[in-house]
Amino acid sequence: MVKVTCRDETLADSEDSSPVVVEGNCYFPPESVNKSLLVPSDTTTECPWKGTASYYSAQIHGETLKDIAWYYANPKPKASHIKDHVAFYKNKVSIE
């Protein structure tokens, strides 16, 4: 089981499913993510082999933590296995 927390709130919990590890990052299936704490960000980045990443910010205890997580809504073919899975910045959350 892998769990992502920030400021005593659970952002993701893989109790029912396993995250996919790509390039050292855990990508959590959508059903493992607490989207009630996440809001879409306008930020995007481009990966040569995964495609365009979209970002989430977290709203926790009245504070917005910008671009805390990312996902690939329309990944390139080699990254199709992480479609809509969410990864979190290790320096912004605790991953246990």
KOLBA-239955 format. One record per atom (N, C-alpha, C): residue number from 1; residue in three letters; x, y, z. Coordinates in nm, 3 decimals, decimal comma. Example, Ala and Ser with C-alpha at 12.3 -4.5 7.8 and 13.67 -1.06 7.14 Angstrom:
residues 2
+-----+--------+---------+---------+---------+
| num | residu |      xx |      yy |      zz |
+-----+--------+---------+---------+---------+
|   1 |    Ala |   1,319 |  -0,569 |   0,780 |
|   1 |    Ala |   1,230 |  -0,450 |   0,780 |
|   1 |    Ala |   1,320 |  -0,330 |   0,780 |
|   2 |    Ser |   1,285 |  -0,225 |   0,708 |
|   2 |    Ser |   1,367 |  -0,106 |   0,714 |
|   2 |    Ser |   1,290 |   0,003 |   0,787 |
+-----+--------+---------+---------+---------+
***
This chain:
residues 96
+-----+--------+---------+---------+---------+
| num | residu |      xx |      yy |      zz |
+-----+--------+---------+---------+---------+
|   1 |    Met |   0,084 |  -0,118 |   0,000 |
|   1 |    Met |   0,000 |   0,000 |   0,000 |
|   1 |    Met |   0,089 |   0,125 |   0,000 |
|   2 |    Val |   0,054 |   0,221 |  -0,082 |
|   2 |    Val |   0,125 |   0,348 |  -0,088 |
|   2 |    Val |   0,022 |   0,458 |  -0,060 |
|   3 |    Lys |   0,062 |   0,554 |   0,023 |
|   3 |    Lys |  -0,028 |   0,662 |   0,062 |
|   3 |    Lys |   0,041 |   0,796 |   0,045 |
|   4 |    Val |  -0,032 |   0,894 |  -0,008 |
|   4 |    Val |   0,020 |   1,030 |  -0,025 |
|   4 |    Val |  -0,056 |   1,121 |   0,069 |
|   5 |    Thr |   0,018 |   1,195 |   0,153 |
|   5 |    Thr |  -0,045 |   1,288 |   0,245 |
|   5 |    Thr |   0,023 |   1,425 |   0,235 |
|   6 |    Cys |  -0,053 |   1,525 |   0,276 |
|   6 |    Cys |  -0,001 |   1,661 |   0,283 |
|   6 |    Cys |  -0,081 |   1,733 |   0,391 |
|   7 |    Arg |  -0,011 |   1,785 |   0,489 |
|   7 |    Arg |  -0,075 |   1,861 |   0,598 |
|   7 |    Arg |  -0,190 |   1,782 |   0,661 |
|   8 |    Asp |  -0,161 |   1,657 |   0,692 |
|   8 |    Asp |  -0,255 |   1,566 |   0,759 |
|   8 |    Asp |  -0,378 |   1,530 |   0,678 |
|   9 |    Glu |  -0,375 |   1,552 |   0,548 |
|   9 |    Glu |  -0,485 |   1,512 |   0,459 |
|   9 |    Glu |  -0,433 |   1,406 |   0,362 |
|  10 |    Thr |  -0,516 |   1,307 |   0,334 |
|  10 |    Thr |  -0,479 |   1,202 |   0,239 |
|  10 |    Thr |  -0,518 |   1,245 |   0,098 |
|  11 |    Leu |  -0,418 |   1,252 |   0,009 |
|  11 |    Leu |  -0,441 |   1,289 |  -0,130 |
|  11 |    Leu |  -0,458 |   1,167 |  -0,220 |
|  12 |    Ala |  -0,394 |   1,058 |  -0,185 |
|  12 |    Ala |  -0,407 |   0,933 |  -0,261 |
|  12 |    Ala |  -0,376 |   0,816 |  -0,170 |
|  13 |    Asp |  -0,442 |   0,705 |  -0,197 |
|  13 |    Asp |  -0,424 |   0,584 |  -0,116 |
|  13 |    Asp |  -0,443 |   0,465 |  -0,207 |
|  14 |    Ser |  -0,341 |   0,382 |  -0,218 |
|  14 |    Ser |  -0,345 |   0,270 |  -0,311 |
|  14 |    Ser |  -0,391 |   0,140 |  -0,246 |
|  15 |    Glu |  -0,472 |   0,150 |  -0,142 |
|  15 |    Glu |  -0,515 |   0,031 |  -0,071 |
|  15 |    Glu |  -0,583 |  -0,071 |  -0,162 |
|  16 |    Asp |  -0,665 |  -0,024 |  -0,256 |
|  16 |    Asp |  -0,737 |  -0,115 |  -0,345 |
|  16 |    Asp |  -0,668 |  -0,141 |  -0,479 |
|  17 |    Ser |  -0,565 |  -0,062 |  -0,510 |
|  17 |    Ser |  -0,495 |  -0,080 |  -0,637 |
|  17 |    Ser |  -0,351 |  -0,031 |  -0,622 |
|  18 |    Ser |  -0,265 |  -0,080 |  -0,708 |
|  18 |    Ser |  -0,124 |  -0,043 |  -0,699 |
|  18 |    Ser |  -0,093 |   0,072 |  -0,793 |
|  19 |    Pro |  -0,011 |   0,167 |  -0,746 |
|  19 |    Pro |   0,033 |   0,272 |  -0,838 |
|  19 |    Pro |   0,130 |   0,215 |  -0,941 |
|  20 |    Val |   0,141 |   0,282 |  -1,053 |
|  20 |    Val |   0,234 |   0,244 |  -1,159 |
|  20 |    Val |   0,357 |   0,332 |  -1,141 |
|  21 |    Val |   0,475 |   0,272 |  -1,137 |
|  21 |    Val |   0,598 |   0,350 |  -1,120 |
|  21 |    Val |   0,662 |   0,374 |  -1,255 |
|  22 |    Val |   0,682 |   0,502 |  -1,289 |
|  22 |    Val |   0,745 |   0,543 |  -1,413 |
|  22 |    Val |   0,849 |   0,649 |  -1,379 |
|  23 |    Glu |   0,971 |   0,624 |  -1,418 |
|  23 |    Glu |   1,081 |   0,718 |  -1,393 |
|  23 |    Glu |   1,089 |   0,760 |  -1,246 |
|  24 |    Gly |   1,064 |   0,666 |  -1,156 |
|  24 |    Gly |   1,074 |   0,691 |  -1,013 |
|  24 |    Gly |   0,954 |   0,760 |  -0,951 |
|  25 |    Asn |   0,851 |   0,788 |  -1,030 |
|  25 |    Asn |   0,729 |   0,852 |  -0,979 |
|  25 |    Asn |   0,615 |   0,751 |  -0,973 |
|  26 |    Cys |   0,538 |   0,755 |  -0,865 |
|  26 |    Cys |   0,421 |   0,669 |  -0,850 |
|  26 |    Cys |   0,301 |   0,738 |  -0,913 |
|  27 |    Tyr |   0,242 |   0,675 |  -1,012 |
|  27 |    Tyr |   0,121 |   0,725 |  -1,076 |
|  27 |    Tyr |   0,002 |   0,646 |  -1,021 |
|  28 |    Phe |  -0,088 |   0,717 |  -0,953 |
|  28 |    Phe |  -0,201 |   0,654 |  -0,887 |
|  28 |    Phe |  -0,322 |   0,648 |  -0,980 |
|  29 |    Pro |  -0,391 |   0,532 |  -0,984 |
|  29 |    Pro |  -0,513 |   0,525 |  -1,063 |
|  29 |    Pro |  -0,613 |   0,629 |  -1,014 |
|  30 |    Pro |  -0,697 |   0,681 |  -1,103 |
|  30 |    Pro |  -0,790 |   0,788 |  -1,064 |
|  30 |    Pro |  -0,876 |   0,754 |  -0,942 |
|  31 |    Glu |  -0,917 |   0,629 |  -0,931 |
|  31 |    Glu |  -1,003 |   0,591 |  -0,818 |
|  31 |    Glu |  -0,931 |   0,591 |  -0,683 |
|  32 |    Ser |  -0,798 |   0,600 |  -0,685 |
|  32 |    Ser |  -0,719 |   0,604 |  -0,562 |
|  32 |    Ser |  -0,691 |   0,746 |  -0,514 |
|  33 |    Val |  -0,733 |   0,844 |  -0,592 |
|  33 |    Val |  -0,699 |   0,985 |  -0,565 |
|  33 |    Val |  -0,818 |   1,057 |  -0,504 |
|  34 |    Asn |  -0,791 |   1,135 |  -0,399 |
|  34 |    Asn |  -0,894 |   1,216 |  -0,333 |
|  34 |    Asn |  -0,909 |   1,348 |  -0,408 |
|  35 |    Lys |  -0,989 |   1,347 |  -0,513 |
|  35 |    Lys |  -1,002 |   1,465 |  -0,598 |
|  35 |    Lys |  -1,080 |   1,578 |  -0,532 |
|  36 |    Ser |  -1,141 |   1,552 |  -0,418 |
|  36 |    Ser |  -1,213 |   1,659 |  -0,348 |
|  36 |    Ser |  -1,116 |   1,767 |  -0,297 |
|  37 |    Leu |  -0,988 |   1,733 |  -0,287 |
|  37 |    Leu |  -0,887 |   1,829 |  -0,242 |
|  37 |    Leu |  -0,807 |   1,890 |  -0,357 |
|  38 |    Leu |  -0,832 |   1,843 |  -0,479 |
|  38 |    Leu |  -0,755 |   1,888 |  -0,595 |
|  38 |    Leu |  -0,839 |   1,975 |  -0,687 |
|  39 |    Val |  -0,773 |   2,078 |  -0,743 |
|  39 |    Val |  -0,838 |   2,165 |  -0,841 |
|  39 |    Val |  -0,748 |   2,174 |  -0,963 |
|  40 |    Pro |  -0,807 |   2,176 |  -1,082 |
|  40 |    Pro |  -0,725 |   2,186 |  -1,203 |
|  40 |    Pro |  -0,644 |   2,315 |  -1,205 |
|  41 |    Ser |  -0,523 |   2,305 |  -1,256 |
|  41 |    Ser |  -0,433 |   2,419 |  -1,273 |
|  41 |    Ser |  -0,423 |   2,450 |  -1,422 |
|  42 |    Asp |  -0,383 |   2,570 |  -1,455 |
|  42 |    Asp |  -0,361 |   2,606 |  -1,595 |
|  42 |    Asp |  -0,225 |   2,558 |  -1,646 |
|  43 |    Thr |  -0,142 |   2,507 |  -1,559 |
|  43 |    Thr |  -0,006 |   2,466 |  -1,595 |
|  43 |    Thr |  -0,007 |   2,339 |  -1,680 |
|  44 |    Thr |   0,075 |   2,338 |  -1,783 |
|  44 |    Thr |   0,100 |   2,217 |  -1,861 |
|  44 |    Thr |   0,250 |   2,210 |  -1,890 |
|  45 |    Thr |   0,299 |   2,090 |  -1,908 |
|  45 |    Thr |   0,437 |   2,068 |  -1,951 |
|  45 |    Thr |   0,436 |   1,959 |  -2,056 |
|  46 |    Glu |   0,546 |   1,949 |  -2,128 |
|  46 |    Glu |   0,555 |   1,851 |  -2,236 |
|  46 |    Glu |   0,668 |   1,752 |  -2,209 |
|  47 |    Cys |   0,637 |   1,624 |  -2,218 |
|  47 |    Cys |   0,737 |   1,518 |  -2,210 |
|  47 |    Cys |   0,750 |   1,457 |  -2,349 |
|  48 |    Pro |   0,873 |   1,437 |  -2,397 |
|  48 |    Pro |   0,892 |   1,385 |  -2,533 |
|  48 |    Pro |   0,824 |   1,249 |  -2,558 |
|  49 |    Trp |   0,817 |   1,163 |  -2,457 |
|  49 |    Trp |   0,760 |   1,030 |  -2,482 |
|  49 |    Trp |   0,626 |   1,007 |  -2,414 |
|  50 |    Lys |   0,590 |   1,091 |  -2,315 |
|  50 |    Lys |   0,460 |   1,073 |  -2,248 |
|  50 |    Lys |   0,354 |   1,168 |  -2,303 |
|  51 |    Gly |   0,395 |   1,286 |  -2,348 |
|  51 |    Gly |   0,299 |   1,381 |  -2,402 |
|  51 |    Gly |   0,281 |   1,502 |  -2,313 |
|  52 |    Thr |   0,164 |   1,564 |  -2,318 |
|  52 |    Thr |   0,136 |   1,684 |  -2,241 |
|  52 |    Thr |   0,079 |   1,649 |  -2,104 |
|  53 |    Ala |   0,146 |   1,699 |  -2,001 |
|  53 |    Ala |   0,100 |   1,679 |  -1,863 |
|  53 |    Ala |   0,014 |   1,798 |  -1,822 |
|  54 |    Ser |  -0,096 |   1,768 |  -1,757 |
|  54 |    Ser |  -0,179 |   1,870 |  -1,695 |
|  54 |    Ser |  -0,158 |   1,861 |  -1,544 |
|  55 |    Tyr |  -0,187 |   1,969 |  -1,474 |
|  55 |    Tyr |  -0,155 |   1,976 |  -1,331 |
|  55 |    Tyr |  -0,277 |   2,000 |  -1,244 |
|  56 |    Tyr |  -0,264 |   1,958 |  -1,118 |
|  56 |    Tyr |  -0,360 |   1,988 |  -1,014 |
|  56 |    Tyr |  -0,290 |   2,068 |  -0,905 |
|  57 |    Ser |  -0,363 |   2,161 |  -0,847 |
|  57 |    Ser |  -0,322 |   2,225 |  -0,723 |
|  57 |    Ser |  -0,409 |   2,163 |  -0,614 |
|  58 |    Ala |  -0,364 |   2,172 |  -0,490 |
|  58 |    Ala |  -0,443 |   2,119 |  -0,378 |
|  58 |    Ala |  -0,494 |   2,234 |  -0,294 |
|  59 |    Gln |  -0,614 |   2,220 |  -0,246 |
|  59 |    Gln |  -0,670 |   2,317 |  -0,151 |
|  59 |    Gln |  -0,686 |   2,244 |  -0,019 |
|  60 |    Ile |  -0,599 |   2,280 |   0,075 |
|  60 |    Ile |  -0,596 |   2,213 |   0,205 |
|  60 |    Ile |  -0,599 |   2,318 |   0,315 |
|  61 |    His |  -0,696 |   2,306 |   0,403 |
|  61 |    His |  -0,711 |   2,397 |   0,517 |
|  61 |    His |  -0,708 |   2,543 |   0,474 |
|  62 |    Gly |  -0,777 |   2,574 |   0,365 |
|  62 |    Gly |  -0,789 |   2,711 |   0,318 |
|  62 |    Gly |  -0,670 |   2,765 |   0,241 |
|  63 |    Glu |  -0,571 |   2,682 |   0,218 |
|  63 |    Glu |  -0,451 |   2,725 |   0,145 |
|  63 |    Glu |  -0,439 |   2,648 |   0,014 |
|  64 |    Thr |  -0,398 |   2,717 |  -0,092 |
|  64 |    Thr |  -0,377 |   2,653 |  -0,221 |
|  64 |    Thr |  -0,230 |   2,620 |  -0,239 |
|  65 |    Leu |  -0,202 |   2,494 |  -0,266 |
|  65 |    Leu |  -0,066 |   2,446 |  -0,292 |
|  65 |    Leu |  -0,057 |   2,421 |  -0,442 |
|  66 |    Lys |   0,007 |   2,513 |  -0,513 |
|  66 |    Lys |   0,007 |   2,514 |  -0,659 |
|  66 |    Lys |   0,084 |   2,397 |  -0,719 |
|  67 |    Asp |   0,023 |   2,337 |  -0,820 |
|  67 |    Asp |   0,087 |   2,234 |  -0,903 |
|  67 |    Asp |   0,153 |   2,124 |  -0,821 |
|  68 |    Ile |   0,075 |   2,064 |  -0,735 |
|  68 |    Ile |   0,125 |   1,960 |  -0,645 |
|  68 |    Ile |   0,128 |   1,822 |  -0,713 |
|  69 |    Ala |   0,050 |   1,809 |  -0,824 |
|  69 |    Ala |   0,039 |   1,680 |  -0,891 |
|  69 |    Ala |   0,018 |   1,700 |  -1,041 |
|  70 |    Trp |   0,043 |   1,592 |  -1,116 |
|  70 |    Trp |   0,023 |   1,599 |  -1,262 |
|  70 |    Trp |  -0,031 |   1,467 |  -1,315 |
|  71 |    Tyr |  -0,086 |   1,475 |  -1,436 |
|  71 |    Tyr |  -0,143 |   1,357 |  -1,501 |
|  71 |    Tyr |  -0,141 |   1,378 |  -1,653 |
|  72 |    Tyr |  -0,159 |   1,269 |  -1,725 |
|  72 |    Tyr |  -0,163 |   1,272 |  -1,871 |
|  72 |    Tyr |  -0,302 |   1,227 |  -1,917 |
|  73 |    Ala |  -0,383 |   1,322 |  -1,961 |
|  73 |    Ala |  -0,519 |   1,291 |  -2,007 |
|  73 |    Ala |  -0,517 |   1,221 |  -2,143 |
|  74 |    Asn |  -0,422 |   1,259 |  -2,227 |
|  74 |    Asn |  -0,409 |   1,201 |  -2,361 |
|  74 |    Asn |  -0,262 |   1,167 |  -2,388 |
|  75 |    Pro |  -0,210 |   1,066 |  -2,318 |
|  75 |    Pro |  -0,068 |   1,035 |  -2,334 |
|  75 |    Pro |  -0,036 |   0,978 |  -2,472 |
|  76 |    Lys |   0,092 |   0,986 |  -2,505 |
|  76 |    Lys |   0,139 |   0,922 |  -2,627 |
|  76 |    Lys |   0,131 |   0,770 |  -2,609 |
|  77 |    Pro |   0,134 |   0,695 |  -2,719 |
|  77 |    Pro |   0,113 |   0,549 |  -2,711 |
|  77 |    Pro |   0,203 |   0,477 |  -2,609 |
|  78 |    Lys |   0,329 |   0,514 |  -2,598 |
|  78 |    Lys |   0,419 |   0,444 |  -2,505 |
|  78 |    Lys |   0,382 |   0,466 |  -2,359 |
|  79 |    Ala |   0,302 |   0,569 |  -2,331 |
|  79 |    Ala |   0,262 |   0,600 |  -2,193 |
|  79 |    Ala |   0,113 |   0,576 |  -2,170 |
|  80 |    Ser |   0,049 |   0,502 |  -2,258 |
|  80 |    Ser |  -0,096 |   0,482 |  -2,248 |
|  80 |    Ser |  -0,136 |   0,416 |  -2,116 |
|  81 |    His |  -0,046 |   0,340 |  -2,055 |
|  81 |    His |  -0,076 |   0,271 |  -1,929 |
|  81 |    His |  -0,089 |   0,365 |  -1,810 |
|  82 |    Ile |  -0,052 |   0,493 |  -1,825 |
|  82 |    Ile |  -0,067 |   0,589 |  -1,715 |
|  82 |    Ile |  -0,174 |   0,695 |  -1,746 |
|  83 |    Lys |  -0,256 |   0,671 |  -1,845 |
|  83 |    Lys |  -0,362 |   0,766 |  -1,879 |
|  83 |    Lys |  -0,447 |   0,796 |  -1,756 |
|  84 |    Asp |  -0,461 |   0,926 |  -1,726 |
|  84 |    Asp |  -0,542 |   0,976 |  -1,614 |
|  84 |    Asp |  -0,490 |   0,937 |  -1,475 |
|  85 |    His |  -0,377 |   0,867 |  -1,467 |
|  85 |    His |  -0,317 |   0,837 |  -1,337 |
|  85 |    His |  -0,250 |   0,966 |  -1,287 |
|  86 |    Val |  -0,248 |   0,983 |  -1,155 |
|  86 |    Val |  -0,198 |   1,107 |  -1,096 |
|  86 |    Val |  -0,069 |   1,080 |  -1,019 |
|  87 |    Ala |   0,033 |   1,162 |  -1,046 |
|  87 |    Ala |   0,161 |   1,156 |  -0,974 |
|  87 |    Ala |   0,175 |   1,284 |  -0,893 |
|  88 |    Phe |   0,250 |   1,276 |  -0,783 |
|  88 |    Phe |   0,266 |   1,388 |  -0,691 |
|  88 |    Phe |   0,414 |   1,423 |  -0,677 |
|  89 |    Tyr |   0,442 |   1,552 |  -0,661 |
|  89 |    Tyr |   0,578 |   1,597 |  -0,639 |
|  89 |    Tyr |   0,625 |   1,552 |  -0,501 |
|  90 |    Lys |   0,734 |   1,478 |  -0,498 |
|  90 |    Lys |   0,787 |   1,423 |  -0,374 |
|  90 |    Lys |   0,831 |   1,531 |  -0,276 |
|  91 |    Asn |   0,866 |   1,649 |  -0,326 |
|  91 |    Asn |   0,910 |   1,757 |  -0,237 |
|  91 |    Asn |   0,793 |   1,840 |  -0,183 |
|  92 |    Lys |   0,668 |   1,806 |  -0,225 |
|  92 |    Lys |   0,551 |   1,881 |  -0,180 |
|  92 |    Lys |   0,456 |   1,797 |  -0,094 |
|  93 |    Val |   0,478 |   1,666 |  -0,093 |
|  93 |    Val |   0,391 |   1,573 |  -0,019 |
|  93 |    Val |   0,477 |   1,468 |   0,051 |
|  94 |    Ser |   0,411 |   1,389 |   0,137 |
|  94 |    Ser |   0,476 |   1,271 |   0,196 |
|  94 |    Ser |   0,421 |   1,149 |   0,126 |
|  95 |    Ile |   0,510 |   1,064 |   0,079 |
|  95 |    Ile |   0,470 |   0,939 |   0,015 |
|  95 |    Ile |   0,522 |   0,825 |   0,101 |
|  96 |    Glu |   0,431 |   0,747 |   0,154 |
|  96 |    Glu |   0,469 |   0,639 |   0,247 |
|  96 |    Glu |   0,431 |   0,505 |   0,189 |
+-----+--------+---------+---------+---------+
***
